[in-house]
């Protein structure tokens, strides 16, 4: 170890690090020699977060002021040493009272005691050198007090303004901001050297960075000091994202061979197709003849709400829906086949679903979403319209979703009167992103254009689609982002995407809404499946490199988000309040297994009411998905396993479906699944994709067409009826 540390290469590298440190430290110290000051009017309205002991602002002959009590403490900016505080104060006293006396202290040192005149005067204190090490230097004033007649307050001095000033030189920067700025310079050197693969470029980058810091320290020191630790973030993000970016630039992803041909799940598709068609007809009849749900709020009644809304529609719409399903089934069975062979044609990805087609679908979908708004929403529009104008910017359950909508509303406030209008706008845009994501997923999961169109159609025929019809809630963006998480996991399992892409998207989605945390099992299974597809001799070395890349990419998202939050005054008190809100009204997140404990837990997990809620939730969101998966698994399990061996990404998708389904059945919604169906709806996406993927791997022919037509027609009619119910303002 000693020999290696004393080698010429090690010494040269140590010299470069010292040069990088000097490249920032020199300009920082040079810029410190100018004088900087900050003036704070203490009588201004609003809260004074850096001062304790002052009362409410008042107006006097000498301007706005605040009374101080016996002790007033000022938390100061670490502008450097020497640091002076200049206070404009007044020792107001009745003639019968002794003049005010004030004692100052800082860092445990007495700065003197003096008598204050009754007229406005100035107090100047030079803080001790030990304050160089303080995160925020402080000054405490202790004064004598008096009690005016008829007033319960004990008053000390009148405070008008506070000026913080450092210099003139020779001056030294304070330790904490200097440490952050020096660290940022070292990170810039490391990032520059890593990006260019040349240490000289890293030194040049550190020098340019240091000159910029020196200029800011000379001209904008209070700003630089306040944001000093944020200068660490940009080079740190470069270092974290660099492995992912380099992997993206590789032409051929390493470690996995081309996928083999996908086998059919069965040689005899008739039983599966007939069963799927029978289930579609049975569900159609259930839509028509199901008993009506009684009006009112009763979360324990979970018998028919997943389909009973259908009979509330006008009769003509019900008839059209019935004819659409029966007509699709009849066409699938009676229409002539174009070819007699069952071999599936395989097209290149670019031909399965061209970009122009994805754009056309997205823009057309957004036009429909904007032109057919829901007449009512089951969301929290009243809460948003009440809280956001008052300054609320955080809602931890949907952290980025809420924050970005608040910022967007303040930007568009001259045009949009209410924050809920921003929710409508974002829902429409998220709908376009959702359709684009559906196109990406369909392109990679299909073998040709027909299969791709089937997958896109299936993702449009889910209950989640209602969220994009200007629906006022926080689930539209996370629903759209979830498709990209599925896409990234599928591509990574195939060896055609970086785990950094997975890590970035899988971290971003739950920051928009916490329900996306339940994509975690899919991400873990994707990593494991990919690992076991690699050659044994390099399996874990490459897999751990992937894991590091994914963790770094996710960490970069977290660091960026935390930085934005801290800049926007997020604090520990708000964090604690946010944790209390995670579980809703009772702060309890999961259903109790056997016995309820709060009035917002309407039934335990092991109960008939919960079983009914699970069934109705799945009927509402994706009525054909789970039953189709069960049918195929029961009738062709060997074929399903063979398909999984040929296309391991299917197991990744299955893990995503299982994880999100578990979330949908175990989370405790305050209003019950009927009124919080949208909170639990994400499971409809992977379940739909898995069901259709299995059906697409039936042998081609009439039965293949029958199964898909039955599935898609019933799902489309169900989803269209759900949308129509809300658009037509039919209360349910």
N, C-alpha and C positions, 0 to 999 in steps of 0.2 A: 504494500500500500504506500509506504514512504517513497519507494522508488518511482512509483507511478505519479505521485503528487509532485515530486521534484523534477520530473521529466521536462524537457524544453517545451513540449506541446502544452503541458498543463500550465507552465508558467506563462506562456504566451496567451493562453486563454484567460488566465487570471488578470493579466495586464489589460486585455480587451474589456473585461467586465469593469475594471477600474476606470478605463477611459470612458466607457459608457456612463458610469456614475459621474465622472467629472464633466461630461458633456451636458448633463442636466444640472448638476450642482453648481457649476461655475456661473452660467447665466442666471440661475435662481438667486444666488448670492449677490450677483451684480445688480439685478433688478430690485433687490431688497433695499438698496441704499436710497431709493426715492421715498418720499413721505406719502403715506396713504392715510385716509381718514374716512370715517363713517359717522354721519350725524343722524340721530334718531329723535324725532319729536315725541316726547313722552306723553303729551296731552292729546295725541291723535286718537280718534275712536278705534274701537276694536281691541283684540287681545294683545298683550305684550308677552310673548312667549319666553323672552330672555330676562324678564324682570319679575321678581316676587316682592310683595310688600307694598305695592302701590294700589290706590283705590281707583274708583271710576273717574273718567276724564271730566273736567269742568272747564268753564270759560271765565277768565278774569281780565283785569285791566291790562296785564302784561301778556295776554294771550292764553292759549289752551294750556292746562296743567293738570297734574294729579297730586293729591295729597299722599304722603308717605306715612307709614306707621312708625313704630319704634325701630324696626329693622327693615332695611331695603337691600336686596341683593341683586347685583347685575351680573349676568352671564355674558361674556364678551367674546368677540371674534379673535382668534389667535393670529393677529396681524404681525407679530414678531416682537423683538426687543431692541430698544426700549419701547414700552407700551404705556401711553398716557390715556387717562380718562378725564374729560372736561365736562363737568356737570353745571348746568345753569339752574340755580336753586334760589329759594327765598325762605328766610326764617320768619315767616309770618307769626306774630304773637300779639295778643292784646297788651296794652301798656302796663297792665297790672301783672303780667307774667314776666319771668326772667327770660332773657334772650336764649334762643335755641343753641344747644351745643351738639356737635356731631363728631363721632369718632369713626375713622375708616380703618379697615383691615383687609388684607389680601394674602392668601396662601399662609395663613396663620401669623402674619406679621402685622404689627400695629403701625399704621401710616400716619398717626397723629390725631389730635383732638383740637377743635377750634370752635370759637363762638361765631354764630351766623348773624349777620345784620338783618334787619327787618326789610330792607330793600333787596331787589334782585341782585345776586352776586354769582361769582364763578368759583367752583371748586376744581382744582387740578391735582391729580394724583399720578405719580409714576409707580407702576406696579413692580414688584420685586422680580429679579431675574429667574427665580424658581418657577414663575408662571410660564416660562418658555416650554416647560414639559407638560403643562395642562392642556387637556383637549379643548376646554373653553376656560380661559382665565376668568376669574371672578373678583368682584369688589363688593364688600359689605359695608353699609353705612348704618350706624346706630346713633339715633338722636334722642334728645329729650322730647317729651310730648306734653300736650295740654288738652283739656276737654272743654270745648265751647259750651256755653250755657244752652241747655235743651238739646244737646247732641250727645249720642251715646259713643261717638267715635273718639279715640285718643289719637291726636294728630301730631305728626312730627314736622317735616319740611315740605315745602311746595317744590315740585320738580317740573321743570319746563323742557329740558332737552338733555341728551347724552351724546357726547362726541367721543369716539374712540380714534386714537391717532398713534402711529408709531413713527419713529425717526425724530430728527434727522440722523444720518449715519454717523459713525459706523453702526449698522443694524444687522441683526441675525433673524432668520426665519424661525418661527415656532416649530417645535419638534414634530407634532402630528401631521400638519399639512406638508411639511418638508419630507417626512418619511413617505407619504403617499406619492408625492411628485417624483422623488428619487426612484421609488419602486416602479412607477409608470415608465420612467426612462429605461430602466433595466429590462422591463417587459417589451418595450419598443425595440430595443437592441435584439432581444431574443426573437421577437416576431419578424423583424426585418431580416435577420440572418436565416431564419427558417424558411421564410417565403422565397428569398432569392438564392438560398444555399450559399451565400457569400457573407462572411462576417464583416467585410469592409462596408457592404451595403447596410448591414445592421448598425454599424457605428455611425454612418452618415445619417441614417434615420433617427438615431438617438440624439445626434447633434442638432438636427433640424427641430426635433421635438423639444429639446432643451432650450433652444433659442426662442421658440414660441412661448414656452413657460416663462422664460426670463422677461419677455416683453409684457406678458400678462401680469407678472408679478410687479412690474414697474408701473403699469398703467391701470390695471384693474385688480389690485391686490385683494380687496374685500371679496370680490366675486371669485377669484381664484382660490382663496382660502376656503370659502364656503363649499365649493365644489371640488376640492382637491382630491378626495378619494374617488370621485367619478373618473378622474384621469387614468385610473388603473384599469377601468373597464374595457375601453376599446382595444388596447393591445392584448389584454387577456382573452377577449372574444376571438381575436385573430388566432391566437395560439390554440384555443379550444376547437375552433372550427377548421383549422388547417388540415388535420388528418382526413376529415370528411371531404373537404374540397379536393384534396389530392386524389382521393378514391374516386370522386366523381369524374375526374379528368382522365382516368384510365379508360382505354377503349374497350378492353375485355375484362370483366370482373373475374378475379381469380377463384380457384378452388372448387368450382362446380361445373360439370359437363352439361352439354345440351340436354334438355328433358327428352325422355323417350316418348313414343306414341302412347296416347291415352286409351286404355281399353274400355269397352262397354261394361256397364255394371251387371248386365245380364244378357243371355242369349235369347231369352223369351220375354219381350217387353209387355206382352198382353196383360198379364195379371196386374202389373203396376199401373199401366195406362188405364185399364178399366176401373181399378180401385180409385185412382185420382179423379177420373171423370165422375164416378159415383159420389165421391166426397164433394165435388163441386156442386153437383145437382142437389145433394142433401143440404149443403150449406145455403144454396139458393132458396130452397123451400123453407129452411129455418129463418131466413131473412123475412119471408112473407108471412109466416104463420106463428112467429114467436110471440109470446105474451108481452104486453106492454109493461115498461118500467113505470112505477108510480112516480109522480112528481115529488120534489123535495130532496133534502140531503139525508141520505141513509147509506153510509159507507159499508154497512154490513150486508146489504142486499146486493148480491153479486150473482145474478141468475141469467140475465139476458141483455145487459146494456151494451155488450160488444156488437150486437147485430140489430137490436130492437129499434134503433133510430131509423132503419130503412122504411119501416111501415109508417113513419111520420111524414114521408115525402108525398107529394101529390101522386095520385094514382097513375097518371100518364108516365111519370118518371119511373115508377116501379115497374110498369109494363115494359118500358123500353129496356130496362136493365135485364129483365127476365129474357126478353127476346134476344138481347145481345149475347148472353151466356149460352142459351140453347142454340142460337145460330152459329156461334163459334164452334161448339161441339159438333153440330151437324156438318159444318164445312170441313172440319178436321177429318171426319170419317168418310164423307161422301166425295169430296173433291178429288180429282185424279192426281196421281203422283207424277212429278216431273221426271223422275228417274226410278228405275227398279232396284238399283244397287243400294246397299246400306253403308258403303264406305263414305266417311265424312271428309269433304274437301277441306284442306288446310290452306289458309291464306296468310301472307305476311301481315304483321301487326298493323302496318300503315294502311293496308287495304281493308282490314276488318271494320274499322270505324274511322274514316279519314277525319282530319282536324276540321275541315269545312263542315262536315256533318255534325260534329260535336258543337261547333259554334252555332250552327243553325238550331240545334235542339235547345241549347242554353238560352239564346236570344228569344226563341219562340216561347220557351217556358217562362221566362221573365215577363214577357208581354201578357201571358195568361195570368200569372200571379198578380201582376199590377192591375189588370183589367177586371179581375173577379175577386175583389177583396171580401174577406169574411165580414159578415154584418155584426158579429159579436165574437169575442175572444174569451177563452177560459183562462187568460193570463192575469197579470197584475198591473194592468194599465193605470188604475187609480193610484196605486202605490208609486209607480214611476212618475206620474204627473204631479204628485204631491211632493216627493222627496227630492227629485233632481233639481227643480228650480231653487230649492233652498240650499243647494250646495253639496248634496250627497254625491260622492264619486266612487264609492267602494261597495261592493256586494260580493263577499268572498266566495259564495257558491258558484258565481259566474264572474270571476275576477276581471278578466280582460274584456269579456262581452259587455259588462255593465260600464266599465271605465271608458272603453272606446265609444260606446253609444252616448255617454254623457259628453265627452269631448266633441263628438260630431254634432250633438244638439246645440252646444254653445256656439259652434261654428256656423250652424245653419239657423240659429234662432231667429234672424230677421225673416226667414222664409217659413219655418215650421213653428207653429204656435205652441205645440205641446211635445214633450219628450216621446210620447207614445207614437207620434208620427215618424220619429227616427226609427223606432222599432219596426214599423211597417216598411220603411225604406230598406233597412238592413235585411228584413225577411225576404224581400224580393231579390235583392242582390245575392243573398245566400242561396236562394233557389237556383239562380243561374250557376253558381259555383257547384252546387249539389249535382246538377245535371252534367256539368263538365266532369266532375269526379266520377259519376256513374259511367260516363263514356270511357274514362281511363280504366276503371275496373273492368268494364265489359271487354275492352280491347285486350287486356292481358289474360282474362279468364276464358275467353272464347277461342274457337279455332277458325271461324269464318264470320262473315258479316251477319248471316242469319242468326247465329248464336249470340253475337254481340247485341243485336237489336232485341233479342229475347231478354237478355240480362238488363239492358236499359229499361225496357218495358216493365220488367218486374220491379225495378227500383222506383219507377214512377207510380206503380200500382200498390203503394203501401200507405198506411194511414199517416205516416210521417209527412207526406206531401202537403198536408193541410198547413203545416208550419210555415210554408212559403207564400201562402195567399194573404200576405199582409197581416199575419197572425201576431198579436202583441205578446210575446214572451221571449225568453232567452235561450230557446232550444234550436233555433234555425241555424246559427253559425256552427255549433258543435255537431249538428247532424251532417252538415256539409263537410266539415273537417274530418269526421269519422270515416267517410268514404276514402279519403286520402290516406288515413292510417291503415285501412284495410288494403288499399293498393300497395302501399310501401311494404307492408309485411308479406304480401303475396310475392312481390318482386324480389324482396330480399331472400325469401325461402328458395326461390328459383335461381338465386345467384346472379340476379340482374340489377340489383340496387344495393346501395351502401346501407349499413346499419346506422350510419349517421343520419340518413334520411328518415329511417324509422324513429330514431331517438328524438330528432327535432320535431317531427309531426306528433309523435305520441306524447311529447311534453307540452306542446302548444295546445292540443285539444283539451286536456283537463283544465288548463288555465282559462279557457273560454267557458267551460262548465265542468264541474267536478265529476259528473257521471262518466266522463270519458276516461277516468282512472281505471275503469273496469275493462279497458282494452289491454290492461297489463298482462293477463294470461296469454293473449294472442301474441304480444311482443316477445314474451319469454319463450313460448313454443316456437316462434319463428327462429329465434336465435339457436335453440337446441336442435331443431330439425336441420337447419343449415349446417350446424357443427357436425352432425352425424352423417352428412352427405360428403364431407371432406375426407381425403385420404388420412388414415390413422396417424401417419408419421408427422403430419403438420396440422392435425385437427384442432388441438386446443391452443396452439400458439396463434394460429390465424383467427380462431374464434375469440380469444381474449383481446386480440388487436381490434376486432370488430366491436367487441363490448366497450372497449375504451373509447373508440370513435363515437359510438352511440351515446355513451354517458357524457362525453365532452360536448356533443351537439345539444343534448338536452340541458346540460348545465348552462350552456351559453344562453339558452332561452330563459332559464330561471334567473340568471344574473341580470340580464337585460330588464326583465320584468320587475325584479326587486329594485333596480336602480331607478326606474320610472316611478315606482311607488314611493320610494324615499324622497325623490325630488318633489313629488306632489304631496308631501307632508303626511305620509302614512306613518303611524307610530304603533308602539306596543299596545297602547290602550285600545286602538282600533282593531288590532289583531286579536286581542282577547274577546272583544265584542263580536268579531267575525266568527271566531270559533264557536261561540254560543249560538250563532245563527245557522251553523252548518246543518243541524238536524231539523231545521224548521222551527215551529212554534215551541216544541218541547225539548229541543236540542238532542233528541234521540234519533239516531240514524237508521238502525236496523230493526226489523220486526222482532219482538220478543218471541222466544221459542214456544212458551207454554202459557204465559199469563201476562196480561197487559198491566202497565203501571201508570200511564197517563191518559188523559182524555183524548189525546191525539193518536193513541195506539188503539185502533178500533177492533182488532182481533189479533190473536197470536199466530205465529207461523204455521203451527200444526192445528189447523181448524178448517172446517168446511167452508167458512166464509172466505178464508184466504185461498183455498183451492178454486172457488168460484171466481175470485178476483183475477187469479193467474190466467184461467181459461178465457175470461172475458177480455182481458188486456190483449192477449194474443189474437183473439178473434177480431178485435177492433183494429189492430195495427197490421197484422199479416195473417189473415184467416186460414190460408192454405199452407203456410210454411212448415210448421211443426208436424202436422199430420202427414205431409208429403215426405218429410225426412224419415218419419217413423215407418211409413209404408215401404219406402225403398230399402231401409235398413233391415226390416223384417223379411222381405221377400228376396233380397239380393245382397246379403251381408258379405258373402265371399267376394262378390264383384266390387262392392264398396271398398273392401280392404285392398283389392288389387289396384283399383283406381288410386287409392291413397299411396300405394307404393310407387306408382308411375308418376303421380303428381302430388308430392308431399305437401305442397302449399295448401291442399285441401284440408289437411289436419290443422294447419295454422288457422284457416278460416273456421274450422269446427271449434277450435279453442276460443276464438273470438266470439262465436255464437254462444258457447257454453258460459263464458265469463259474463257476457252482457245479459244473457238470460237469467243467470244467478242474481245479478244486480236487480233486474226487473222484478224478481219474486221475493227478494229479501229486504229491499229498501222500504223504509216506513214513510209513506207520503202522508202529510197532515190531513189532506182532504180525502184520502182513499183513492184507489186506482181510477175509479170512474171520473173524478174531477181532476186528478193529477195524472191522467193517462199519458200526457205529453212528457212528463218527467221520466216515465218508465219506457218510452217508446223506442229507444235506440236498438234494442234487441231485434226489432223487425228487419234491420238492414242485413246483418250477417246471416240470420235465419233464412231470409228470402234468397240471398245469394247461394247459400249452401243447398237449399231445396232445388233451385233452378239448375245449379251445376250438376247435381245428380240426375235430374231429368234429361238434361242435354246429353248425358252419356248413356241413354238408352239407345238401342240400335235404331238407325234411321228408318223411316217408313211411316206407315199410317198410324201405328200406335205411338210412335215418338211425337207425331203431330197432335194426336188426340190428347196426350198427357199435358203437353205444353199449352194447347189452346184452352183446355179445361182450367188449368191453373191460372193462366193470365187473364182469361175473361172474367172469372169469378172475382179475382183480386181487383181488377180494374173497375168493375161495376161497384164493388164494395167501397173502394177508395173514392170513386167519383160521387157516390151517394153521400159519403161522409163530408166531402167538400161542399156538395150542394146544400146539405143541411145547414152549414154555417153561412154560406153565401146568401141563401134565401131567408136567413134569420128565423129558422124554425127551431124554437126552443125545445131542448131535449133534456 
